[in-house]
Amino acid sequence: MPLFVPSYNNFNPNRCNNCFNVNTNKPCTATKVVCKCCRLIKYCSFKHQTIDMNLHKEFCDAVVKIMKATNATHILDCAATILQEGVAGERGGKHELRRKIDCSMYLLEKVLERPLQYHERVLLQHPEVCKVCHAVGPNKLQFCNECHQIGYCSKDHQEQDRPNHSKWCQGYRQNFILNDHEPLLPFLYGILKYSEADRQSLPHDIYQLASRTLYREIRMPTPDGPAMEQQEEIDNLKIASIFSWVGTILYTLSTTNVLDELRDQLNVYLVGASKETSFLNMATCASLFSCIPKLRTIRLFLIGPNTCTNRTISFAYNNGQQVELIHYRHLYHQLPNSCTLDHPQLIVAFNCGFTEIRVPTKNTWLPTIRSLLQFHSVPFAFTSYTHKEAIDDCTTVLSEALELYESNEKLTYVKRAAVNPFRDPRPYRNPDILDEKDELYHDNGYLSIVIGKKYS
């Protein structure tokens, strides 16, 4: 076993992460060794604590420094001392816990003189506290035996929370066993076996889409369905997940009736693109032809300052059909005049984050949205992680339309903050503990579709 772990594999504060790095098939929940200094991270043994020392020490020292300065026994108590606020009921308790977490993160970044790393943020955003009363208690809480993620200070509090937790337990369990390994996909060699005569209805969900494209069953894990081995469940989750992007495109085309109007070429603008290229490969793009065999060419224009490349990537299939991924490393509204793009039949912004930057003068999405709204009769779809974000994103688009459009122009919502049937099935813990609607979130979790129209 290595003496130094350079990074974590999908870090989780409720398991021994060194064990998980070695064997992702067996998450270790026997974490009886708590760091005596910061009291935030747990291990299965002192040996694994020693292995982790190089990665943990700087953060741990910063936590201890703050606790000593405030004469506290836990980093959240440091924040409480500074804020000098008391708990006022359950909802008030959630708000206070959120303020304690935010204050702790702020203090640590000041002491460390750098942004917190992902695993450091997770330790603070999901502290070991009772889900009901928020009492702090490393190794004093009883965790759910199914998901190993949610803890309670007493049986009474566990029973009190059972109706709510039962809605999320499976997602928490899947999140607990997820790893960062890439899914293994079959190499298609550019062979497509379907034609226009074979066209079937659009799959109902992402698992059906993956199964049809890969010619193998990708089963959806369900509490009432056939039992699956843990490895099969995780493999199916990850394989299905990479079809979320093309699935959302297909669903939007079908919902807006653009699918029926297509001929032999499809042009899609993917604005704000960053990691999309990772999910647009020969296997996933084959699903577009599977559902729309009449297409000969699909041109996906990936536009955004964070695209992985600035060149065109092409996939050619055996019957002459092809996909072109055309990248432009620019903000859409700042595209040079030399960039000539085909007219779009669909515009999509995945995991858009229109309201992530609250200062209007610094939010580069606003001028881009205004530019995109000038494409009349072209569906503009955007996805959001949570329902709360989706509502905010919808409000932003509507506000820009009201400011931009004349009296003979109108913005129509086809879908508004709706659950996306092709969302990425992998669940992630929501760092916003005040968001009671989405304790867990998904990539492309909610879908909104607008169409701007001009009337004569």
Secondary structure as GFF3:
##gff-version 3
##sequence-region A 1 456
A	DSSP	alpha_helix	17	22	.	.	.	ID=ss1
A	DSSP	beta_strand	33	34	.	.	.	ID=ss2
A	DSSP	beta_strand	42	43	.	.	.	ID=ss3
A	DSSP	alpha_helix	46	51	.	.	.	ID=ss4
A	DSSP	alpha_helix	53	70	.	.	.	ID=ss5
A	DSSP	alpha_helix	75	83	.	.	.	ID=ss6
A	DSSP	alpha_helix	89	112	.	.	.	ID=ss7
A	DSSP	alpha_helix	118	125	.	.	.	ID=ss8
A	DSSP	beta_strand	142	143	.	.	.	ID=ss9
A	DSSP	beta_strand	151	152	.	.	.	ID=ss10
A	DSSP	alpha_helix	155	177	.	.	.	ID=ss11
A	DSSP	three_ten_helix	196	198	.	.	.	ID=ss12
A	DSSP	alpha_helix	206	214	.	.	.	ID=ss13
A	DSSP	alpha_helix	230	241	.	.	.	ID=ss14
A	DSSP	alpha_helix	244	255	.	.	.	ID=ss15
A	DSSP	alpha_helix	258	261	.	.	.	ID=ss16
A	DSSP	beta_strand	265	271	.	.	.	ID=ss17
A	DSSP	three_ten_helix	276	279	.	.	.	ID=ss18
A	DSSP	alpha_helix	282	291	.	.	.	ID=ss19
A	DSSP	beta_strand	297	303	.	.	.	ID=ss20
A	DSSP	beta_strand	312	316	.	.	.	ID=ss21
A	DSSP	beta_strand	322	328	.	.	.	ID=ss22
A	DSSP	three_ten_helix	332	334	.	.	.	ID=ss23
A	DSSP	beta_strand	346	349	.	.	.	ID=ss24
A	DSSP	three_ten_helix	360	362	.	.	.	ID=ss25
A	DSSP	alpha_helix	365	372	.	.	.	ID=ss26
A	DSSP	beta_strand	380	384	.	.	.	ID=ss27
A	DSSP	alpha_helix	387	404	.	.	.	ID=ss28
A	DSSP	beta_strand	409	419	.	.	.	ID=ss29
A	DSSP	beta_strand	428	429	.	.	.	ID=ss30
A	DSSP	beta_strand	440	441	.	.	.	ID=ss31
A	DSSP	beta_strand	446	454	.	.	.	ID=ss32
###
